[in-house]
Amino acid sequence: MTETTTARTPRNGVDVPTLFATRDAVKANPEIADFQFRASNTWISGTHNRTTIQGFYGAGQEDSSRTEPFQYDADHPAVLVGTGKGPTPVEFLLHAIAACLTAGLANIAAARGVTLHRVESTVEGDIDLLGILGLSAEVRNGYRQIRVRFVVEGDATPEELAALVEQSRRRSAVYDVLTNGTDVVIDVATA
Amino acid sequence: MTETTTARTPRNGVDVPTLFATRDAVKANPEIADFQFRASNTWISGTHNRTTIQGFYGAGQEDSSRTEPFQYDADHPAVLVGTGKGPTPVEFLLHAIAACLTAGLANIAAARGVTLHRVESTVEGDIDLLGILGLSAEVRNGYRQIRVRFVVEGDATPEELAALVEQSRRRSAVYDVLTNGTDVVIDVATA
């Protein structure tokens, strides 16, 4: 979202009037911007487990719009001694960054009056498993680099289209977490 | 994985002999630990987009074990001016951390000879949307905190079960990325 709008009409599947009305509502009442997202996970067998995502808190109340839960399996592939019943957990990080940048881009384009025709992206993440295998103290556990490559087509100059991606990066929640990190607290109850 | 094993037999659905054989193979030939994971994303409409995950490079070759692609939709809910056709991108980060810690826990338990009966976790992430809405320069875009709560039941003392979670945290690729951040490079081709 941006202050420099040219046309507050629906575009790119984005309800631009509602987008700006929502932003104005938050501006007038900043506490409705406090959100809490949640997931629950159940171990199945080996590296195979399943996450359920449904409720969240936001805009001052529990959300009730999701009548069915979303469920996602994760696993390791055979080469990493798993059963391949889902992607690896680290691959979901690549999904998250692509999805976040793309959603932001569509909103920003709509707010700027730019009609998009195509947005595609590919993401690569390089990881040296010597870290997680405990075989090198010098190698980190996580990705050493993630690269996102966008192809964007729309009714704007190449510079304007590239600027949409840049503004989306500047406002991306996932980009912030992946590049700057965040506090993660873990606790355990045993029975 | 750990050096202090008590029984190298299959357990918890983990093929422990293969797990240690894999680790030994990597030790003898460290370049096979270089992996590259990938995802591709296509914008659909508004904040709705879809990621495909299939191929990856690792153990010295392109993986061919996944005969079908994995596909995941992401979207914003109605309260965030989306159509709710998938979870938000930031919720997939919660899935990723739960899945990574759980997979590691199962491996470590098996390597230590601990039979697990139940592993469940819930994850919460707090986020103030004043950041991504561009309404406060003091508020970050991403989660200010993520909390993971495990319930673990198995044939070991509470201290031993809690130690499994702690060792999984120490070797988790997703925990490393989420807490320490990583380099994310974005480029754009326009047409």
Interface residues (C-beta under 8 A of the other chain):
Chain A: M1 T2 E3 N12 G13 V14 D15 T18 L19 T22 R23 V26 K27 P30 A33 D34 F35 Q36 F37 R38 A39 S40 N41 T42 W43 I44 S45 G46 T47 H48 N49 T51 I53 F56 G58 A59 D63 S65 R66 F70 Y72 A74 D75 H76 P77 A78 V79 L80 V81 G82 T83 G84 G86 P87 T88 P89 V90 E91 F92 L93 L94 H95 A96 I97 A98 A99 C100 L101 T102 A103 G104 L105 A106 N107 A110 L116 R118 V119 E120 S121 T122 V123 E124 G125 D126 I127 D128 L129 L130 G131 I132 L133 G134 L135 S136 R140 N141 G142 Y143 R144 Q145 I146 R147 V148 R149 F150 V151 V152 E153 P158 L161 A162 V165 R169 R171 S172 A173 V174 Y175 D176 V177 L178 T179 N180 G181 T182 D183 V184 V185 I186 D187 V188 A189 T190 A191
Chain B: M1 T2 N12 G13 V14 D15 T18 L19 T22 R23 V26 K27 P30 A33 D34 F35 Q36 F37 R38 A39 S40 N41 T42 W43 I44 S45 G46 T47 H48 N49 T51 I53 F56 G58 A59 D63 S65 R66 F70 Y72 A74 D75 H76 P77 A78 V79 L80 V81 G82 T83 G84 G86 P87 T88 P89 V90 E91 F92 L93 L94 H95 A96 I97 A98 A99 C100 L101 T102 A103 G104 L105 A106 N107 A110 L116 R118 V119 E120 S121 T122 V123 E124 G125 D126 I127 D128 L129 L130 G131 I132 L133 G134 L135 S136 R140 N141 G142 Y143 R144 Q145 I146 R147 V148 R149 F150 V151 V152 E153 P158 L161 A162 V165 R169 R171 S172 A173 V174 Y175 D176 V177 L178 T179 N180 G181 T182 D183 V184 V185 I186 D187 V188 A189 T190 A191
